[in-house]
Amino acid sequence: MADLKSILTDSSRRQTVVRDAEQLLDREVEAKSGLSGLAIKGAFKLVKGIRPGLIPDVVDGLLDDFAARLDPFYQAHLTKGGDIVANFSAQRSQIADALLGITDDRARHTRHQNLKKAYEGLRPKGKENVEAAVPGIARLVEKHAPRPA
């Protein structure tokens, strides 16, 4: 069985994965509501305004780490079988912790203070927001790394 990182970062599909992940991120941000949704949308607009193309560049820069962190959940899904959305959703808390560990580390070490400040403002609701995105993440993985026949 191939690991998820080698599948998602393969040069023949990487840019499509990045584009699909960017679209997932756009949908997740757009779906937010209330005061926290307003804050998320504002921060996202700020980040997008820093430099055109920043979001796909950030997604591309995180893809290897995200795929590596998702791989144990993907391998468990392959072993267990069934629906990937259900399997990932059952572990949404662990998946959120795994992915946020990457972005927390990056935020600690960034020299881009505006990005760091925006991230720190959103981080208290980060786990909740990543957990909400897990079904979309599962569908993205399934699209690009379907279960072997």
N, C-alpha and C positions, 0 to 999 in steps of 0.2 A: 504494500500500500504506500502510495506517495504521501509525503507530508504536505499539509496545506500551504506552507510557505513556498515550496517548489512549484505548486500548482498555480497559486495566485500571482506569483511574481515572475512566472515564465515570460520571457520577452514577447511571445506571440499573443499574450492576453493581458499583460500588465496595464497598458493604457486603457483598455476597456474596463478592467476592474476599477482603476482609479476614477474613471468617468462615472461608472455606476455607483461607486462609493460617494462621490461628490453629489450625485443626484439624490442618494439616500439621505445624506446630510441636509441637503436643501429641503427635502420633504419633511424630515424630522423637525427642523427649525420652523418651517411654515406651519406645522401642526400645533405648535406650542400656543398656549393662550394664557390669559390672566397676566398678573404683574410679573411673574417669573418668566412667562413667555415673552413679554415685552422686553425684559432685560436680555434674554437670550437673543431675540431678534436684533436688538440694538448692538449687542456685542458682535454678533455675526456680521452685521452691516459694517461695523468698524473694522473688523478683520479683513473683510472683502475690499474695503476702501483703502487699505494700506498699500496694496499693490495688486493690479490686475493679475489674475492667475495664481494668486497666493494660495487659495484653497486647494486646487489640484496639486500644487507643489507640496503643500503640507501633507495631504492625503498620500501622495506618492512617497514622501519621506517617512511616513509612519507605517506604510503597508507591510514592509518586511517584519517589523516588530509585532504588528497586530496579527498577521497571519501566523507567526510563530506562537503567540500567546493563545490564539484560537485553536491551534492544532490539537491539543489534548481533547478539547470538546468535540472537534470534528472526528478524531479517531474513535472516541467513545460512541459517537453517533453511528459511525460505520460498523462498529462492533454490535451495537444494540439493534440497529435497524429502526424502521419506522420513520416518522415524519421529523425532519430536521428542525422545523419551527418548534414543534412540541418538545423535542429533546433539548434544544438550546434554551427555550423558554423555561424549562424546568431547572435550568442552571443559570438563570439570568443574573443572579446576584454574584456568582463566582465569575461569570464572564465580564460583568461590569468592573469588578475589582481587578481582573487581569488587564483589561484595556486601560482603565484609569491609572494603573501603576505605571504604564508607559508615559502617558501624558503628564502625570504628576512629576515624574523624573525629568522630562523635557522642560517643563515649566520652571523647575528648580534651577536648571542650568542654562536657560536661555539668556541671551543678551538683549533681546527685544522686550523692553520694559512695558510697552503698551500692550503687547500680546500677553505678557505675564500678568499684568493687572486685569485684563479682561478675563483671562482664565481663572484667576483667583476669585474674581467676583462671581463667576458662574459655578465654581467648584462645589460649593455647599449642596447644590442640587444635582451635581454631576452624576452620582450613582443612579439616582431616580431617572434621569434623562437617558443614560446609557441603557439601563434596564428596559426602558420603553422602546428603545431602538433595536433590542435583541431580535425580535421577529424579522425585521428588515435585514439585519446582519445575516441571519440564518438563510433568508431567501437569496441574498447576494452570494453567499458561500455555495448554496445549492446550484445557482445558475452557473457559476464558474468552476465548481468542483463537484459535479453530480456524482451520486453514488455509483460505483462501478456495477455494471450489469452482471 
